[in-house]
Amino acid sequence: MAQCRPGHEEHLCQLIATNEPLDSIKDLVRDARFICGRCKRVAHDECNLCDPQPLD
């Protein structure tokens, strides 16, 4: 399994774990282009995932 990239405090898994408001998470996942190889969450920008993989 891949190591987490720097900036973990901005990754979806961490935002969800710290009870970030749902509205701010919705903005991060809208029009998702990447999926995390670790937690399988999706996001529009790869900077919000630990192990981003293109959704092609």
C-alpha positions, 0 to 999 in steps of 0.5 A, a space after each residue: 500500500 502506498 504511503 500517504 502524501 504530505 498535507 494529510 490534514 487536507 485529505 478527505 479521510 482526515 477531514 471526515 475523521 475530524 467531522 468537517 462540515 458536510 457542505 465543505 466536503 461536498 465541494 471537494 468531491 463534486 465532479 470527482 476526477 481521482 479515487 484514493 488507492 487507500 480509502 477509496 474516496 473520490 475527489 476533484 483534486 488529487 491534493 485531497 487524497 492520500 494515494 490519488 489515482 485517475 478515475 479515467 
